[in-house]
Structures are given as C-alpha cells and as structure tokens.
C-alpha cells in the first residue's frame, strides 16, 4: 500500500464519473481539489458524508474548492446514489481499484472481529498546484465540509 504524505504531489489520474465522463486531475489545474475516498454508496456513514458535503457545497464553491468522491462502486450505483441524494459533485467509479491503490487507501481492515480488504475512508486536500496540504485519515462524516474548510482557512 502506497503511503502519500503531506507535501507530496498528488498522483495524476483519469477516471470515469457516474455519467461515464472522463475526469482527469489535470482538468482542475490551478484549482483547489479535495479527493475523498469512501467505502460504499448507500451506507450510513457514506450517506452522511456525501450529504454533509452537498449541504455545504455552496461554501466550498465560494472558496473555489473542487470535490471529487471516489469509491469502488460502479457508474450505475453512483448514478443512483447521486440522484437519491441530489449530489452536485462527481463520484468516480474505481471498480478496478486503480485510484484506491494509487492513493494508498485500499488495504486490510478489521470490523467486528473480521479482517478483510477494503477502502480506508480518507480525504486528500490539495492546493492549486495539486500538492497535498493535508490528509484527513478518519474524517467526521457529519462534519466533513467544516474539516475541509478549516484546512484551507489555515493555508
């Protein structure tokens, strides 16, 4: 598992969003970008996190922040999730785990005494040059947008 650190340049990528559009990190040159990795569409924590970002999206936009959500779910699942919660930002479908491995968020997890491989809920906060200025390894799902805004307020 790759371990990115604050100060590293964010790995570039191209991935498909919920509508099949190619999304490339380079498309957001000169913009602040938040890439948040989450375990699964339509699960309580992920619903809370996505809805918190949705509910505070105008504040994020006022600060010129681009939001990209990433999970291993496919485009169809992302489409339903986006429609159900009226999410205004792209969700990237990483069924092959290319981004998950590139950013080092796929790995061993433990839950209720069981060990399995899965996505570690992690957020990478990038500056305008796409340098990683912070990594939130255990975001508070109901307060995530405030965590993101606080990081940018300090930088």
Residue frames as a rotation matrix with the C-alpha (Angstrom) as fourth column:
UNK 1
0.582 0.813 0.000 0.00
0.813 -0.582 0.000 0.00
0.000 0.000 -1.000 0.00
UNK 2
-0.240 -0.642 0.728 1.38
0.614 -0.681 -0.399 3.38
0.752 0.351 0.558 -1.03
UNK 3
0.241 0.280 -0.929 1.70
0.925 -0.355 0.132 5.98
-0.293 -0.892 -0.344 1.70
UNK 4
0.062 -0.135 0.989 1.29
0.551 -0.821 -0.147 9.52
0.832 0.554 0.024 0.42
UNK 5
-0.180 -0.216 -0.960 2.31
0.955 -0.273 -0.118 12.32
-0.237 -0.937 0.255 2.73
UNK 6
0.847 0.368 -0.383 1.65
0.329 -0.930 -0.165 16.00
-0.417 0.014 -0.909 3.18
UNK 7
0.164 -0.786 -0.596 3.95
-0.486 -0.590 0.645 17.85
-0.858 0.184 -0.479 0.78
UNK 8
-0.579 -0.304 0.756 3.78
0.409 0.694 0.593 15.15
-0.705 0.653 -0.278 -1.90
UNK 9
-0.686 0.400 -0.608 2.47
-0.721 -0.487 0.493 15.97
-0.099 0.776 0.623 -5.33
UNK 10
0.128 0.818 0.561 -0.90
-0.505 0.541 -0.673 14.26
-0.854 -0.197 0.482 -5.78
UNK 11
-0.714 -0.356 0.603 -0.73
0.256 0.668 0.698 11.39
-0.652 0.653 -0.386 -8.27
UNK 12
-0.512 0.527 -0.679 -2.41
-0.821 -0.533 0.205 12.26
-0.254 0.662 0.705 -11.55
UNK 13
-0.689 0.369 0.624 -5.22
0.299 0.929 -0.218 10.10
-0.660 0.036 -0.751 -12.86
UNK 14
-0.619 0.686 -0.382 -8.04
-0.736 -0.336 0.588 9.76
0.275 0.645 0.713 -15.32
UNK 15
-0.895 0.415 0.160 -11.21
0.276 0.801 -0.532 8.03
-0.349 -0.432 -0.832 -14.19
UNK 16
-0.580 0.775 0.250 -14.89
0.252 -0.121 0.960 7.85
0.774 0.620 -0.125 -15.13
UNK 17
-0.851 0.389 0.353 -17.58
-0.511 -0.456 -0.729 9.63
-0.122 -0.801 0.587 -13.16
UNK 18
-0.465 0.744 0.479 -21.15
0.037 0.558 -0.829 8.46
-0.884 -0.368 -0.287 -12.57
UNK 19
0.578 0.713 -0.398 -22.13
-0.334 -0.238 -0.912 9.61
-0.744 0.660 0.101 -16.06
UNK 20
0.633 -0.400 0.663 -19.23
0.682 0.694 -0.233 7.96
-0.367 0.599 0.711 -17.85
UNK 21
0.918 -0.330 0.220 -17.36
-0.166 -0.824 -0.541 11.26
0.359 0.460 -0.812 -18.30
UNK 22
0.228 -0.923 -0.309 -13.57
0.794 0.360 -0.490 11.09
0.563 -0.133 0.815 -18.15
UNK 23
0.984 -0.016 0.177 -12.30
-0.122 -0.782 0.611 13.08
0.129 -0.623 -0.771 -15.16
UNK 24
0.257 -0.963 -0.079 -8.62
0.698 0.242 -0.674 13.95
0.668 0.118 0.735 -15.08
UNK 25
0.352 -0.183 -0.918 -6.92
0.822 -0.408 0.397 15.65
-0.448 -0.894 0.007 -12.16
UNK 26
-0.706 -0.705 0.064 -5.13
0.629 -0.583 0.515 17.88
-0.326 0.404 0.855 -14.70
UNK 27
-0.140 0.753 0.643 -8.57
0.740 -0.352 0.573 19.24
0.658 0.556 -0.508 -15.74
UNK 28
0.832 0.499 -0.242 -8.52
0.507 -0.508 0.696 21.15
0.225 -0.702 -0.676 -12.45
UNK 29
-0.226 -0.973 0.047 -5.14
0.913 -0.229 -0.339 22.86
0.341 -0.034 0.940 -12.88
UNK 30
-0.761 -0.177 0.625 -4.99
0.043 -0.974 -0.223 25.99
0.648 -0.143 0.748 -10.76
UNK 31
0.230 0.903 0.363 -7.91
-0.560 -0.183 0.808 24.89
0.796 -0.389 0.464 -8.56
UNK 32
-0.577 -0.252 0.777 -8.04
-0.804 0.340 -0.487 23.58
-0.141 -0.906 -0.399 -5.03
UNK 33
-0.007 0.533 -0.846 -9.14
-0.545 0.707 0.450 19.94
0.838 0.464 0.286 -5.13
UNK 34
-0.268 0.035 0.963 -10.49
-0.875 0.409 -0.259 17.64
-0.403 -0.912 -0.079 -2.44
UNK 35
-0.217 0.170 -0.961 -10.43
-0.535 0.803 0.263 13.93
0.816 0.571 -0.084 -3.24
UNK 36
-0.244 0.184 0.952 -12.41
-0.932 0.227 -0.283 11.96
-0.268 -0.956 0.116 -0.71
UNK 37
-0.618 -0.041 -0.785 -12.37
-0.338 0.915 0.218 8.18
0.710 0.400 -0.579 -0.70
UNK 38
-0.215 0.641 0.737 -15.31
-0.950 0.039 -0.311 6.43
-0.228 -0.766 0.601 0.91
UNK 39
-0.715 -0.226 0.661 -16.26
-0.277 0.960 0.029 2.76
-0.641 -0.163 -0.750 1.34
UNK 40
-0.794 0.479 0.375 -19.65
0.608 0.652 0.453 2.31
-0.028 0.587 -0.809 -0.34
UNK 41
-0.729 0.633 0.260 -22.65
-0.399 -0.702 0.590 4.15
0.556 0.327 0.764 -1.75
UNK 42
0.177 0.984 0.018 -25.86
-0.513 0.077 0.855 3.99
0.840 -0.161 0.518 0.29
UNK 43
-0.022 -0.185 -0.982 -24.32
0.787 0.603 -0.132 3.10
0.617 -0.776 0.133 3.63
UNK 44
0.724 0.536 -0.435 -24.95
0.689 -0.531 0.492 5.24
0.033 -0.656 -0.754 6.72
UNK 45
0.165 -0.739 -0.653 -21.52
0.474 -0.521 0.710 6.86
-0.865 -0.426 0.264 7.11
UNK 46
-0.743 -0.460 0.485 -21.10
0.617 -0.193 0.763 7.43
-0.258 0.867 0.427 3.38
UNK 47
0.128 0.873 0.471 -24.60
0.855 -0.338 0.394 8.91
0.504 0.353 -0.789 3.12
UNK 48
0.712 0.121 -0.692 -23.81
0.586 -0.645 0.490 11.29
-0.387 -0.754 -0.530 5.99
UNK 49
-0.261 -0.920 -0.291 -20.52
0.471 -0.385 0.794 12.33
-0.843 0.070 0.533 4.44
UNK 50
-0.667 0.039 0.744 -21.94
0.731 -0.156 0.664 12.93
0.142 0.987 0.075 0.95
UNK 51
0.372 0.906 0.200 -24.95
0.799 -0.423 0.428 14.83
0.472 0.001 -0.882 2.31
UNK 52
0.469 -0.296 -0.832 -22.77
0.566 -0.623 0.540 16.99
-0.678 -0.724 -0.124 4.55
UNK 53
-0.684 -0.728 0.036 -20.69
0.455 -0.388 0.802 17.98
-0.569 0.565 0.597 1.53
UNK 54
-0.392 0.636 0.665 -23.88
0.797 -0.126 0.590 18.56
0.459 0.761 -0.458 -0.52
UNK 55
0.576 0.731 -0.365 -25.44
0.811 -0.456 0.367 20.71
0.102 -0.507 -0.856 2.21
UNK 56
0.492 -0.494 -0.717 -22.31
0.191 -0.742 0.642 22.89
-0.849 -0.453 -0.271 2.41
UNK 57
0.126 -0.456 0.881 -21.39
0.952 0.305 0.022 22.77
-0.278 0.836 0.472 -1.28
UNK 58
0.768 0.186 0.612 -22.03
0.430 -0.859 -0.278 26.49
0.475 0.476 -0.740 -1.84
UNK 59
0.857 -0.515 0.023 -19.48
-0.331 -0.517 0.789 27.34
-0.394 -0.684 -0.614 0.90
UNK 60
0.169 -0.807 0.566 -16.96
0.454 0.573 0.682 25.02
-0.875 0.142 0.464 -0.73
UNK 61
0.308 0.004 0.951 -17.59
0.945 -0.115 -0.306 26.60
0.108 0.993 -0.039 -4.14
UNK 62
0.985 0.063 0.162 -17.21
0.041 -0.990 0.134 30.12
0.168 -0.125 -0.978 -2.70
UNK 63
0.500 -0.856 0.133 -13.72
-0.431 -0.113 0.895 29.01
-0.751 -0.505 -0.426 -1.66
UNK 64
0.371 -0.298 -0.880 -13.01
-0.918 0.023 -0.395 27.70
0.138 0.954 -0.265 -5.18
UNK 65
-0.515 -0.485 0.707 -12.82
-0.644 0.763 0.054 24.08
-0.566 -0.427 -0.705 -3.98
UNK 66
-0.040 0.413 -0.910 -13.49
-0.822 0.504 0.264 21.16
0.568 0.759 0.319 -6.34
UNK 67
-0.065 0.108 0.992 -14.87
-0.777 0.619 -0.118 18.00
-0.627 -0.778 0.044 -4.71
UNK 68
-0.091 0.026 -0.996 -14.28
-0.746 0.660 0.085 14.53
0.659 0.751 -0.040 -6.15
UNK 69
0.283 0.235 0.930 -15.69
-0.820 0.562 0.108 11.47
-0.497 -0.793 0.352 -4.38
UNK 70
-0.231 -0.436 -0.870 -14.20
-0.793 0.603 -0.091 8.04
0.564 0.668 -0.485 -5.08
UNK 71
0.096 0.159 0.983 -15.31
-0.710 0.703 -0.044 4.52
-0.698 -0.693 0.180 -4.20
UNK 72
-0.874 -0.445 0.198 -15.11
-0.231 0.736 0.637 1.07
-0.429 0.511 -0.745 -5.77
UNK 73
0.036 0.958 0.284 -18.79
0.224 0.269 -0.937 1.22
-0.974 0.098 -0.205 -6.76
UNK 74
-0.529 -0.197 0.826 -19.66
0.819 0.138 0.557 1.22
-0.224 0.971 0.088 -10.47
UNK 75
-0.982 0.101 0.160 -21.12
-0.025 -0.908 0.419 4.06
0.187 0.408 0.894 -12.54
UNK 76
-0.236 0.967 -0.095 -24.72
0.148 0.132 0.980 2.79
0.960 0.218 -0.175 -12.26
UNK 77
0.135 0.222 -0.965 -24.54
0.959 0.216 0.184 2.62
0.249 -0.951 -0.184 -8.47
UNK 78
-0.744 -0.479 -0.465 -23.02
0.570 -0.818 -0.070 6.11
-0.347 -0.317 0.883 -8.38
UNK 79
-0.779 0.519 0.351 -25.81
-0.006 -0.567 0.824 7.41
0.626 0.640 0.445 -10.65
UNK 80
0.179 0.890 -0.419 -28.46
0.509 0.280 0.814 6.12
0.842 -0.359 -0.403 -8.24
UNK 81
-0.049 -0.307 -0.950 -26.57
0.990 -0.143 -0.005 7.48
-0.135 -0.941 0.311 -5.21
UNK 82
-0.940 -0.341 0.001 -26.16
0.333 -0.917 0.221 10.89
-0.075 0.208 0.975 -6.88
UNK 83
-0.496 0.829 0.257 -29.83
-0.009 -0.301 0.953 11.05
0.868 0.471 0.157 -7.85
UNK 84
0.175 0.594 -0.785 -31.11
0.766 0.419 0.488 9.83
0.619 -0.687 -0.381 -4.48
UNK 85
0.177 -0.201 -0.963 -29.20
0.880 -0.407 0.247 12.49
-0.441 -0.891 0.105 -2.53
UNK 86
0.914 0.222 0.339 -29.01
0.380 -0.759 -0.529 15.16
0.140 0.612 -0.778 -5.28
UNK 87
0.305 -0.899 -0.314 -25.23
0.558 -0.099 0.824 15.32
-0.772 -0.427 0.472 -5.10
UNK 88
0.949 0.131 -0.286 -23.77
-0.100 -0.735 -0.670 18.26
-0.298 0.665 -0.685 -7.07
UNK 89
0.129 -0.978 -0.163 -20.24
-0.917 -0.180 0.356 16.85
-0.378 0.104 -0.920 -7.43
UNK 90
0.279 -0.054 -0.959 -18.72
-0.707 0.664 -0.243 13.95
0.650 0.745 0.147 -9.41
UNK 91
0.480 -0.171 0.860 -18.31
-0.579 0.675 0.457 10.47
-0.659 -0.718 0.225 -7.98
UNK 92
-0.096 -0.628 -0.772 -15.55
-0.973 0.223 -0.060 8.46
0.210 0.746 -0.632 -9.59
UNK 93
0.894 0.424 0.144 -16.10
-0.436 0.898 0.063 4.76
-0.103 -0.119 0.988 -10.20
UNK 94
-0.086 -0.992 -0.095 -12.94
-0.981 0.101 -0.167 2.83
0.175 0.079 -0.981 -9.32
UNK 95
0.831 0.541 0.131 -14.07
-0.554 0.826 0.103 -0.77
-0.052 -0.158 0.986 -9.74
UNK 96
0.662 -0.654 -0.365 -10.54
0.236 0.644 -0.728 -1.88
0.711 0.396 0.581 -10.66
UNK 97
0.829 -0.258 -0.496 -9.05
0.484 -0.112 0.868 -0.15
-0.279 -0.960 0.032 -7.57
UNK 98
0.188 -0.795 0.577 -6.57
0.806 -0.211 -0.553 1.86
0.562 0.569 0.601 -9.67
UNK 99
0.124 -0.092 0.988 -7.09
-0.242 -0.968 -0.060 5.13
0.962 -0.232 -0.143 -7.75
UNK 100
0.936 0.274 0.222 -7.55
-0.282 0.206 0.937 3.34
0.211 -0.939 0.270 -4.45
UNK 101
0.642 -0.764 -0.066 -4.13
0.754 0.613 0.236 1.73
-0.140 -0.201 0.970 -4.84
UNK 102
0.069 -0.613 0.787 -2.54
0.610 -0.598 -0.519 4.87
0.789 0.516 0.332 -6.34
UNK 103
0.128 0.074 0.989 -3.58
-0.486 -0.865 0.127 6.88
0.865 -0.497 -0.075 -3.29
UNK 104
-0.736 -0.593 -0.326 -2.92
-0.081 0.555 -0.828 4.03
0.672 -0.583 -0.457 -0.85
UNK 105
-0.451 0.643 0.619 -6.41
-0.893 -0.318 -0.320 3.80
-0.009 -0.697 0.717 0.64
UNK 106
0.600 0.578 -0.553 -7.13
-0.579 0.791 0.199 0.14
0.552 0.200 0.809 -0.21
UNK 107
-0.526 -0.837 -0.153 -5.95
-0.486 0.443 -0.753 -2.31
0.698 -0.321 -0.640 2.38
UNK 108
-0.500 0.255 -0.828 -6.62
0.560 0.824 -0.085 -4.52
0.660 -0.506 -0.555 5.35
UNK 109
-0.349 0.497 0.794 -9.43
-0.698 -0.703 0.134 -3.50
0.625 -0.508 0.593 7.66
UNK 110
-0.876 0.153 -0.458 -11.00
0.388 0.787 -0.479 -5.04
0.287 -0.597 -0.749 10.74
UNK 111
-0.454 0.806 0.380 -14.66
-0.781 -0.565 0.266 -4.90
0.429 -0.176 0.886 11.68
UNK 112
0.494 0.726 0.478 -16.47
-0.869 0.405 0.282 -6.91
0.011 -0.555 0.832 14.31
UNK 113
0.271 -0.497 0.825 -13.59
-0.420 0.710 0.566 -9.33
-0.866 -0.499 -0.017 14.65
UNK 114
0.664 -0.019 0.747 -13.26
0.594 0.621 -0.512 -9.96
-0.454 0.784 0.423 10.91
UNK 115
-0.216 -0.796 -0.566 -10.32
-0.108 -0.557 0.824 -8.96
-0.970 0.239 0.035 8.75
UNK 116
0.455 0.382 0.805 -10.91
0.774 0.277 -0.569 -8.05
-0.441 0.881 -0.170 5.12
UNK 117
-0.748 -0.644 0.160 -9.60
0.626 -0.604 0.494 -5.76
-0.222 0.470 0.855 2.37
UNK 118
0.397 0.906 0.146 -11.48
0.915 -0.379 -0.135 -2.52
-0.068 0.187 -0.980 1.87
UNK 119
0.058 -0.273 0.960 -11.36
0.432 -0.860 -0.270 1.24
0.900 0.430 0.068 1.45
UNK 120
-0.342 -0.223 -0.913 -9.98
0.917 -0.290 -0.273 3.32
-0.203 -0.931 0.304 4.28
UNK 121
0.712 0.653 0.257 -12.13
0.684 -0.728 -0.047 6.47
0.156 0.210 -0.965 4.46
UNK 122
-0.181 -0.871 -0.456 -9.53
0.756 -0.420 0.502 9.14
-0.629 -0.254 0.735 3.69
UNK 123
0.889 0.435 0.143 -9.55
0.433 -0.700 -0.568 12.66
-0.147 0.567 -0.811 2.27
UNK 124
-0.249 -0.960 0.129 -6.69
0.932 -0.202 0.301 14.30
-0.263 0.196 0.945 0.39
UNK 125
0.781 0.465 -0.418 -6.71
0.392 -0.885 -0.252 18.08
-0.486 0.033 -0.873 0.36
UNK 126
-0.049 -0.790 0.611 -4.75
0.992 0.033 0.121 19.67
-0.116 0.612 0.782 -2.48
UNK 127
-0.099 -0.047 -0.994 -3.65
0.116 -0.993 0.036 23.22
-0.988 -0.112 0.103 -3.14
UNK 128
0.667 0.435 -0.605 -3.81
-0.447 -0.416 -0.792 24.92
-0.596 0.799 -0.083 -6.55
UNK 129
-0.089 -0.776 -0.625 -0.65
-0.992 0.125 -0.013 23.13
0.088 0.619 -0.781 -7.70
UNK 130
0.684 0.525 -0.507 -2.12
-0.440 0.851 0.287 19.79
0.582 0.027 0.813 -6.53
UNK 131
-0.612 -0.785 -0.093 0.39
-0.228 0.288 -0.930 19.44
0.757 -0.548 -0.356 -3.75
UNK 132
0.221 0.676 -0.703 -1.12
0.579 0.489 0.652 17.57
0.784 -0.551 -0.284 -0.79
UNK 133
-0.364 -0.311 0.878 -1.56
-0.398 -0.800 -0.448 20.11
0.842 -0.513 0.167 2.01
UNK 134
-0.402 0.207 0.892 -3.45
-0.873 0.206 -0.441 17.78
-0.275 -0.956 0.098 4.36
UNK 135
-0.551 0.296 -0.780 -4.70
-0.162 0.879 0.448 14.23
0.818 0.374 -0.437 4.68
UNK 136
-0.170 0.583 0.794 -7.71
-0.985 -0.074 -0.156 13.52
-0.032 -0.809 0.587 6.85
UNK 137
-0.838 -0.331 -0.435 -7.43
-0.387 0.921 0.045 9.84
0.385 0.206 -0.899 7.69
UNK 138
-0.628 0.711 -0.316 -10.64
0.776 0.598 -0.199 9.49
0.047 -0.371 -0.928 9.67
UNK 139
-0.834 0.308 0.457 -12.99
-0.155 -0.927 0.342 12.26
0.529 0.215 0.821 8.57
UNK 140
-0.712 0.701 -0.036 -16.03
0.104 0.055 -0.993 13.06
-0.694 -0.711 -0.113 10.68
UNK 141
-0.695 0.385 0.607 -18.78
0.718 0.325 0.615 12.15
0.039 0.864 -0.503 8.24
UNK 142
0.366 0.929 -0.055 -21.33
0.930 -0.362 0.064 14.63
0.039 -0.075 -0.996 9.61
UNK 143
0.730 -0.181 -0.658 -18.80
0.104 -0.923 0.370 17.50
-0.675 -0.338 -0.656 9.76
UNK 144
0.182 -0.774 0.607 -16.58
0.861 0.424 0.282 16.79
-0.475 0.471 0.743 6.79
UNK 145
0.432 -0.017 0.902 -17.08
0.676 -0.656 -0.336 20.03
0.597 0.755 -0.272 4.86
UNK 146
0.965 -0.100 0.242 -16.16
-0.231 -0.759 0.608 22.04
0.123 -0.643 -0.756 8.00
UNK 147
0.528 -0.823 0.211 -12.97
0.326 0.425 0.844 19.96
-0.784 -0.377 0.493 8.33
UNK 148
0.135 -0.441 0.888 -12.07
0.991 0.060 -0.121 20.74
0.000 0.896 0.445 4.72
UNK 149
0.670 0.184 0.719 -12.82
0.310 -0.949 -0.047 24.46
0.674 0.254 -0.694 5.04
UNK 150
0.937 -0.350 -0.004 -10.73
-0.114 -0.316 0.942 24.63
-0.331 -0.882 -0.336 8.24
UNK 151
0.237 -0.886 0.399 -7.71
0.751 0.428 0.503 23.19
-0.616 0.181 0.766 6.40
UNK 152
0.073 -0.186 0.980 -7.96
0.885 -0.440 -0.149 25.76
0.459 0.879 0.132 3.63
UNK 153
0.905 0.294 0.306 -8.51
0.124 -0.873 0.471 28.57
0.406 -0.389 -0.827 6.15
UNK 154
0.719 -0.689 -0.091 -5.12
0.138 0.014 0.990 27.70
-0.681 -0.725 0.105 7.72
UNK 155
0.074 -0.765 0.640 -3.23
0.878 0.354 0.321 27.56
-0.472 0.538 0.698 4.42
